[in-house]
C-alpha cells in the first residue's frame, strides 16, 4: 500500500481522484488549498493538511513527513490568484522570481521541477481516471448538421492554436466565426460571454494543448458545463477525444441527453 499525495484545487476532480486512489488500495494524503479546495474532501482523505497558496516549502515538508513520494495535482486553481496579495514563503518567492513569464504551464512546470529535486514524482493528473476520458464520436444528443460540423472543424483548428500559445483551450463558434476565446476566466465564463454576444446555438470546442503536460492542466468538462449549455441555448460542445476528462462521465452523458445537448468527441 502506497501513500499518494493529492494537491487538491477546486471542483469535483480532486474528489474523483481521491476515491479512485482508495479503491486502488492506497492511502490518500490531501494537501488542500485554503483558497480553493472544498472542505468536504476531508471525509475522503486518510490525512489532510490545509495550506495557503504560496506555501511551497511547507507542501514539500508535509509530503516528506507523510512519506508520500508520489503526488497528483487535480482540480483548478484559478489563475487570477496570481494577481492577489499572496503570502509567499521563501521557496515560492525564489521560484516566482526566476520565472520568464507567469503562464500556467510555466508556473506549474517549475513547481514540478521543485518537487522532482526533492525526490517527489508528480503523476499525470488523470492517472486514476483514464476511463473518464472522452470517446470519439457522438456521446450524447443528435448528429450535428453539416453546418455544425463545418463550425466544429473550423473552431478545432483555432482552438489548437490558442492552446499552443497557452492562452486557453476553448473557443466558441457561430457560423464559422470565432465569438469568444477562453482566457483566465475559464470555459464556462467563455461560453456565457459568447452566448451574450451571439445569442442561441453557439458551439463550444475544447481541446488539449499540442504538447500537453498531463501532470497538470488536463482539459476538463463537468456537469455544470452541460447545464450552462442548456441554459444559454448552446446546443453542442465538441471536445478532443482521448484528451478531455469528463467528470462523472456517465451521469453527464445522461444529463446532456435529457437537456438536448450534444456532446461530440473529435
TILUMMI-207389 format. One record per residue: residue in three letters; chain; x, y, z of N, C-alpha, C in turn. Coordinates in steps of 0.1 Angstrom, whole numbers. Layout:
R    r  c    nc1    nc2    nc3   cac1   cac2   cac3    cc1    cc2    cc3
R  ALA  A      X      Y      Z      X      Y      Z      X      Y      Z
...
END
This chain:
R    r  c    nc1    nc2    nc3   cac1   cac2   cac3    cc1    cc2    cc3
R  UNK  A      8    -12      0      0      0      0      9     12      0
R  UNK  A      6     22     -9     13     34    -10      5     46     -4
R  UNK  A     13     56      0      6     69      4      8     79     -7
R  UNK  A     -3     83    -13     -3     91    -25     -7    105    -21
R  UNK  A      2    115    -24     -2    129    -21    -12    134    -32
R  UNK  A    -21    142    -27    -31    148    -37    -32    163    -34
R  UNK  A    -26    171    -43    -27    186    -42    -40    189    -48
R  UNK  A    -50    193    -40    -64    195    -44    -67    209    -47
R  UNK  A    -72    212    -59    -78    225    -62    -93    225    -60
R  UNK  A   -100    232    -68   -114    233    -66   -122    223    -75
R  UNK  A   -135    222    -73   -143    214    -81   -144    199    -77
R  UNK  A   -150    191    -86   -152    177    -84   -140    168    -86
R  UNK  A   -131    173    -95   -120    165    -99   -112    159    -87
R  UNK  A   -108    166    -77   -100    160    -66   -107    149    -59
R  UNK  A   -121    150    -58   -129    140    -51   -128    127    -59
R  UNK  A   -129    128    -72   -129    116    -80   -115    109    -79
R  UNK  A   -104    117    -79    -91    111    -78    -89    105    -65
R  UNK  A    -93    112    -54    -92    106    -41    -99     93    -39
R  UNK  A   -112     92    -44   -120     80    -44   -113     68    -51
R  UNK  A   -107     71    -63   -101     61    -71    -87     56    -64
R  UNK  A    -80     65    -58    -68     61    -51    -72     51    -40
R  UNK  A    -82     54    -33    -86     45    -22    -92     32    -27
R  UNK  A    -99     32    -38   -104     20    -44    -92     11    -49
R  UNK  A    -81     18    -52    -69     11    -57    -61      4    -45
R  UNK  A    -66      7    -33    -60      1    -21    -49      9    -15
R  UNK  A    -47     22    -19    -37     31    -14    -44     41     -5
R  UNK  A    -35     48      3    -40     59     11    -38     72      4
R  UNK  A    -47     82      7    -46     95      1    -43    106     11
R  UNK  A    -32    113      9    -28    124     18    -32    137     10
R  UNK  A    -42    144     14    -47    156      7    -39    168     12
R  UNK  A    -33    176      3    -28    189      5    -38    199      0
R  UNK  A    -46    204      8    -58    212      5    -54    227      5
R  UNK  A    -59    234     -6    -56    248     -7    -67    256     -1
R  UNK  A    -64    264      9    -75    271     16    -83    280      7
R  UNK  A    -77    286     -3    -84    295    -12    -93    288    -22
R  UNK  A    -91    274    -23    -98    267    -34   -105    254    -31
R  UNK  A   -100    246    -22   -105    232    -20   -118    232    -12
R  UNK  A   -127    223    -17   -140    221    -10   -137    214      3
R  UNK  A   -140    219     15   -137    212     28   -143    198     29
R  UNK  A   -153    195     21   -159    182     21   -150    170     18
R  UNK  A   -138    174     12   -129    163      8   -123    157     21
R  UNK  A   -124    164     32   -119    158     45   -125    144     48
R  UNK  A   -137    142     43   -144    130     45   -138    118     38
R  UNK  A   -131    121     27   -125    110     19   -110    108     23
R  UNK  A   -103    119     27    -89    118     29    -85    109     41
R  UNK  A    -74    102     39    -69     95     51    -62    105     60
R  UNK  A    -55    115     54    -49    126     61    -51    138     53
R  UNK  A    -53    149     60    -55    162     52    -47    173     59
R  UNK  A    -41    181     51    -33    193     56    -38    205     48
R  UNK  A    -41    216     54    -46    228     48    -34    238     46
R  UNK  A    -32    243     34    -22    253     31    -27    265     24
R  UNK  A    -20    276     26    -23    288     17    -15    286      4
R  UNK  A    -21    292     -6    -13    293    -19      0    301    -16
R  UNK  A     11    295    -21     24    302    -19     32    295     -8
R  UNK  A     27    285     -1     35    278      9     41    265      3
R  UNK  A     50    268     -6     57    257    -13     66    248     -5
R  UNK  A     74    254      4     82    246     13     74    238     22
R  UNK  A     63    244     28     55    236     37     49    224     30
R  UNK  A     45    226     18     39    215     10     49    203      9
R  UNK  A     62    207      5     72    197      4     75    190     17
R  UNK  A     76    198     27     79    193     41     68    183     45
R  UNK  A     56    186     42     45    177     46     45    164     38
R  UNK  A     48    165     25     49    153     17     60    144     23
R  UNK  A     71    150     26     82    142     32     78    135     46
R  UNK  A     71    144     54     67    139     67     57    127     66
R  UNK  A     49    128     56     38    118     53     43    106     45
R  UNK  A     56    107     41     62     96     33     54     94     20
R  UNK  A     50    105     15     43    104      2     52    109     -9
R  UNK  A     59    100    -16     69    104    -26     63    104    -40
R  UNK  A     50    101    -41     42    102    -53     31    112    -51
R  UNK  A     28    121    -60     18    131    -58     11    134    -71
R  UNK  A     -2    138    -70    -10    142    -81    -16    155    -79
R  UNK  A    -16    164    -89    -23    177    -88    -37    175    -95
R  UNK  A    -48    179    -89    -61    178    -96    -70    189    -91
R  UNK  A    -78    194   -100    -87    205    -96    -81    218   -100
R  UNK  A    -89    227   -104    -84    240   -109    -80    249    -97
R  UNK  A    -69    256    -99    -66    267    -91    -67    280   -100
R  UNK  A    -76    288    -97    -79    300   -106    -66    308   -108
R  UNK  A    -63    310   -121    -51    317   -125    -51    331   -120
R  UNK  A    -62    337   -118    -63    351   -113    -57    352    -99
R  UNK  A    -55    341    -92    -50    341    -78    -36    348    -78
R  UNK  A    -29    347    -90    -15    352    -90    -15    368    -89
R  UNK  A    -27    374    -92    -28    388    -91    -32    393    -77
R  UNK  A    -34    384    -68    -38    387    -54    -26    389    -46
R  UNK  A    -27    394    -34    -16    397    -25    -14    384    -17
R  UNK  A     -7    374    -23     -4    362    -17      8    363     -7
R  UNK  A      7    354      3     19    354     13     28    342      8
R  UNK  A     38    345      1     47    335     -5     58    332      5
R  UNK  A     61    319      7     73    316     15     86    318      7
R  UNK  A     97    315     13    110    319      7    112    311     -6
R  UNK  A    107    298     -6    109    290    -18    100    294    -29
R  UNK  A     88    298    -26     79    303    -36     83    316    -42
R  UNK  A     89    325    -33     94    338    -38    106    336    -48
R  UNK  A    114    326    -44    126    323    -53    121    318    -66
R  UNK  A    111    309    -66    105    303    -78     99    313    -87
R  UNK  A     90    322    -81     83    332    -89     93    342    -95
R  UNK  A    103    345    -87    113    355    -92    121    350   -104
R  UNK  A    122    337   -106    130    331   -117    122    328   -129
R  UNK  A    109    331   -129    100    327   -140    102    337   -151
R  UNK  A    102    332   -164    103    340   -175     90    346   -179
R  UNK  A     79    340   -174     65    346   -176     57    339   -165
R  UNK  A     44    343   -164     35    337   -154     24    330   -160
R  UNK  A     26    323   -172     17    314   -178     15    302   -169
R  UNK  A      3    296   -170      0    284   -161     11    273   -162
R  UNK  A     14    270   -175     24    259   -177     37    262   -171
R  UNK  A     41    275   -172     54    279   -167     55    278   -152
R  UNK  A     44    282   -145     44    282   -130     44    267   -125
R  UNK  A     34    259   -131     33    246   -127     45    237   -130
R  UNK  A     51    240   -142     63    233   -146     74    235   -136
R  UNK  A     76    247   -131     86    250   -121     83    243   -108
R  UNK  A     70    243   -104     67    236    -92     70    221    -93
R  UNK  A     67    215   -105     70    201   -107     85    199   -106
R  UNK  A     93    208   -111    108    207   -110    113    207    -96
R  UNK  A    106    216    -88    110    217    -73    107    204    -66
R  UNK  A     95    198    -70     92    185    -64    102    174    -68
R  UNK  A    105    174    -80    115    164    -85    128    165    -78
R  UNK  A    133    177    -75    145    179    -68    145    173    -54
R  UNK  A    133    171    -49    131    166    -35    128    151    -36
R  UNK  A    129    145    -48    126    131    -50    111    127    -50
R  UNK  A    103    137    -53     88    135    -53     84    135    -68
R  UNK  A     77    124    -71     73    122    -85     59    127    -87
R  UNK  A     57    136    -97     44    141   -100     38    133   -111
R  UNK  A     26    126   -108     20    118   -118     11    126   -127
R  UNK  A      7    121   -139     -3    127   -147    -16    128   -139
R  UNK  A    -23    139   -140    -34    141   -131    -46    132   -134
R  UNK  A    -47    126   -146    -58    117   -149    -53    102   -147
R  UNK  A    -42     99   -140    -37     86   -139    -48     76   -134
R  UNK  A    -56     80   -125    -66     71   -119    -80     72   -126
R  UNK  A    -81     80   -136    -94     83   -142    -94     82   -157
R  UNK  A    -86     73   -163    -85     71   -177    -98     67   -184
R  UNK  A   -107     60   -176   -120     56   -181   -129     68   -183
R  UNK  A   -126     79   -178   -134     91   -179   -130    100   -190
R  UNK  A   -120     96   -198   -116    104   -210   -127    103   -221
R  UNK  A   -128    114   -228   -138    115   -239   -136    105   -250
R  UNK  A   -147     99   -254   -147     89   -266   -148     97   -279
R  UNK  A   -144     91   -290   -146     96   -303   -160     94   -308
R  UNK  A   -166    104   -314   -179    103   -320   -190    110   -311
R  UNK  A   -202    107   -314   -213    113   -306   -216    105   -293
R  UNK  A   -214    112   -282   -216    106   -269   -230    109   -263
R  UNK  A   -236    120   -268   -249    124   -263   -255    133   -274
R  UNK  A   -269    132   -275   -276    141   -284   -276    136   -298
R  UNK  A   -281    145   -307   -283    141   -321   -271    145   -329
R  UNK  A   -270    139   -341   -259    141   -350   -258    155   -354
R  UNK  A   -246    161   -354   -245    175   -358   -249    177   -373
R  UNK  A   -254    188   -377   -257    191   -391   -244    194   -398
R  UNK  A   -245    195   -412   -233    198   -420   -228    212   -416
R  UNK  A   -236    221   -413   -232    234   -409   -225    234   -395
R  UNK  A   -230    226   -386   -224    224   -373   -210    217   -374
R  UNK  A   -210    207   -383   -197    200   -385   -186    209   -390
R  UNK  A   -191    218   -399   -181    228   -405   -176    238   -394
R  UNK  A   -185    242   -385   -181    250   -374   -172    243   -365
R  UNK  A   -174    230   -362   -165    223   -353   -151    222   -360
R  UNK  A   -151    218   -372   -138    217   -379   -130    231   -379
R  UNK  A   -137    241   -382   -131    255   -382   -126    258   -368
R  UNK  A   -135    256   -358   -131    260   -344   -120    252   -338
R  UNK  A   -120    239   -342   -110    230   -337    -96    235   -340
R  UNK  A    -94    239   -353    -81    244   -357    -77    257   -349
R  UNK  A    -86    266   -347    -83    278   -340    -81    275   -325
R  UNK  A    -89    265   -319    -87    262   -305    -73    256   -303
R  UNK  A    -68    247   -312    -55    242   -311    -44    252   -311
R  UNK  A    -46    263   -319    -36    273   -320    -36    282   -307
R  UNK  A    -48    285   -302    -47    293   -289    -42    285   -278
R  UNK  A    -45    271   -278    -39    262   -268    -24    262   -269
R  UNK  A    -19    261   -282     -4    261   -284      2    273   -278
R  UNK  A     -5    285   -279      0    297   -273     -2    299   -258
R  UNK  A     -9    289   -252    -12    289   -238    -21    301   -234
R  UNK  A    -30    304   -243    -40    315   -240    -52    308   -233
R  UNK  A    -57    297   -238    -68    290   -233    -70    277   -241
R  UNK  A    -80    270   -238    -82    257   -245    -96    255   -251
R  UNK  A   -104    266   -251   -118    266   -256   -120    278   -265
R  UNK  A   -127    276   -276   -132    287   -284   -147    284   -285
R  UNK  A   -155    295   -288   -169    293   -291   -172    299   -305
R  UNK  A   -179    292   -313   -180    295   -327   -195    296   -331
R  UNK  A   -198    305   -341   -211    305   -347   -209    310   -361
R  UNK  A   -215    302   -370   -214    305   -385   -200    307   -389
R  UNK  A   -191    298   -385   -176    299   -389   -170    313   -385
R  UNK  A   -174    318   -374   -169    330   -368   -165    327   -354
R  UNK  A   -154    331   -349   -150    330   -335   -157    340   -327
R  UNK  A   -165    336   -318   -173    345   -310   -166    349   -297
R  UNK  A   -159    339   -291   -152    341   -278   -140    331   -277
R  UNK  A   -130    335   -271   -118    328   -269   -115    327   -254
R  UNK  A   -114    315   -248   -111    314   -234    -98    320   -230
R  UNK  A    -98    326   -219    -85    331   -212    -85    327   -198
R  UNK  A    -82    335   -189    -81    331   -175    -94    329   -168
R  UNK  A   -105    333   -175   -118    332   -168   -124    318   -168
R  UNK  A   -119    309   -177   -123    295   -177   -134    293   -188
R  UNK  A   -137    280   -190   -146    276   -201   -160    281   -199
R  UNK  A   -165    280   -187   -179    283   -185   -182    298   -187
R  UNK  A   -173    306   -182   -174    321   -184   -172    325   -199
R  UNK  A   -164    317   -206   -162    319   -220   -175    317   -228
R  UNK  A   -182    306   -224   -195    302   -230   -205    312   -227
R  UNK  A   -206    317   -215   -216    327   -211   -214    340   -219
R  UNK  A   -201    344   -221   -198    356   -228   -202    355   -243
R  UNK  A   -199    343   -248   -203    340   -262   -218    341   -265
R  UNK  A   -225    334   -256   -240    334   -257   -245    348   -256
R  UNK  A   -239    357   -247   -244    370   -246   -241    379   -258
R  UNK  A   -230    375   -265   -227    382   -277   -234    378   -290
R  UNK  A   -236    364   -291   -241    359   -304   -255    352   -302
R  UNK  A   -260    351   -290   -273    345   -289   -273    330   -289
R  UNK  A   -284    324   -293   -286    309   -293   -277    302   -303
R  UNK  A   -275    289   -300   -269    280   -309   -254    282   -312
R  UNK  A   -247    288   -302   -232    288   -304   -227    274   -301
R  UNK  A   -215    271   -306   -209    258   -304   -195    260   -297
R  UNK  A   -194    253   -286   -181    253   -278   -172    242   -282
R  UNK  A   -159    245   -283   -150    235   -287   -138    235   -278
R  UNK  A   -135    224   -271   -124    223   -261   -114    213   -265
R  UNK  A   -101    217   -264    -90    208   -269    -79    208   -259
R  UNK  A    -70    198   -261    -57    198   -253    -47    206   -261
R  UNK  A    -37    210   -253    -26    217   -260    -18    207   -268
R  UNK  A    -11    212   -279     -4    203   -287      7    195   -280
R  UNK  A     13    201   -270     23    195   -262     18    195   -247
R  UNK  A      6    189   -245      0    189   -232      9    182   -221
R  UNK  A     11    188   -210     18    182   -199      7    176   -190
R  UNK  A      5    163   -191     -6    157   -184     -5    156   -169
R  UNK  A      7    161   -164      8    162   -149     -1    173   -143
R  UNK  A     -5    182   -152    -14    193   -147    -21    199   -159
R  UNK  A    -32    206   -156    -40    213   -166    -46    204   -177
R  UNK  A    -51    192   -173    -58    184   -182    -71    191   -186
R  UNK  A    -75    191   -199    -88    197   -202    -99    189   -195
R  UNK  A   -109    197   -189   -119    190   -181   -133    197   -185
R  UNK  A   -143    189   -186   -157    194   -186   -165    187   -175
R  UNK  A   -175    194   -169   -183    188   -159   -197    190   -161
R  UNK  A   -205    186   -151   -220    187   -152   -224    202   -154
R  UNK  A   -217    211   -147   -221    225   -147   -220    230   -161
R  UNK  A   -210    225   -169   -209    230   -183   -221    226   -191
R  UNK  A   -226    213   -189   -237    209   -197   -250    217   -193
R  UNK  A   -251    220   -180   -263    228   -176   -262    242   -182
R  UNK  A   -250    247   -182   -248    261   -188   -252    261   -203
R  UNK  A   -247    251   -210   -250    250   -224   -266    250   -227
R  UNK  A   -272    242   -218   -287    242   -219   -293    255   -216
R  UNK  A   -289    261   -206   -295    274   -201   -293    285   -211
R  UNK  A   -281    285   -218   -278    295   -228   -282    291   -242
R  UNK  A   -290    280   -244   -294    275   -257   -283    273   -266
R  UNK  A   -272    268   -261   -260    265   -268   -260    250   -270
R  UNK  A   -264    244   -281   -268    231   -282   -257    220   -282
R  UNK  A   -245    225   -285   -234    215   -288   -221    219   -282
R  UNK  A   -214    209   -277   -200    210   -273   -192    199   -280
R  UNK  A   -181    203   -286   -171    193   -291   -159    193   -283
R  UNK  A   -154    181   -279   -142    180   -271   -132    171   -278
R  UNK  A   -119    172   -275   -109    164   -281   -110    150   -275
R  UNK  A   -112    140   -283   -114    126   -279   -100    121   -273
R  UNK  A   -101    114   -262    -89    108   -256    -80    118   -249
R  UNK  A    -85    131   -249    -76    141   -243    -84    150   -234
R  UNK  A    -97    148   -232   -106    156   -224   -112    148   -213
R  UNK  A   -111    152   -200   -116    145   -189   -131    149   -187
R  UNK  A   -140    139   -186   -154    142   -184   -157    137   -170
R  UNK  A   -159    147   -161   -161    143   -147   -175    137   -146
R  UNK  A   -177    126   -138   -189    119   -137   -195    116   -151
R  UNK  A   -187    110   -159   -189    109   -173   -203    103   -177
R  UNK  A   -207     92   -171   -220     86   -175   -232     95   -171
R  UNK  A   -231    101   -159   -242    110   -155   -242    122   -164
R  UNK  A   -230    127   -168   -230    138   -177   -237    135   -190
R  UNK  A   -234    123   -195   -240    119   -208   -255    119   -207
R  UNK  A   -260    113   -196   -274    112   -194   -281    126   -192
R  UNK  A   -274    134   -185   -279    148   -183   -279    155   -196
R  UNK  A   -269    153   -205   -269    160   -218   -281    155   -226
R  UNK  A   -283    142   -226   -294    137   -234   -308    143   -229
R  UNK  A   -309    144   -216   -322    149   -210   -323    164   -214
R  UNK  A   -312    171   -215   -313    186   -218   -311    189   -233
R  UNK  A   -311    179   -241   -310    180   -256   -297    188   -259
R  UNK  A   -286    184   -252   -273    190   -255   -265    178   -262
R  UNK  A   -258    182   -273   -250    172   -280   -235    173   -275
R  UNK  A   -229    162   -272   -215    161   -269   -208    152   -279
R  UNK  A   -198    158   -286   -191    151   -297   -176    150   -293
R  UNK  A   -170    139   -295   -156    137   -294   -150    137   -307
R  UNK  A   -140    146   -309   -134    148   -322   -119    145   -321
END
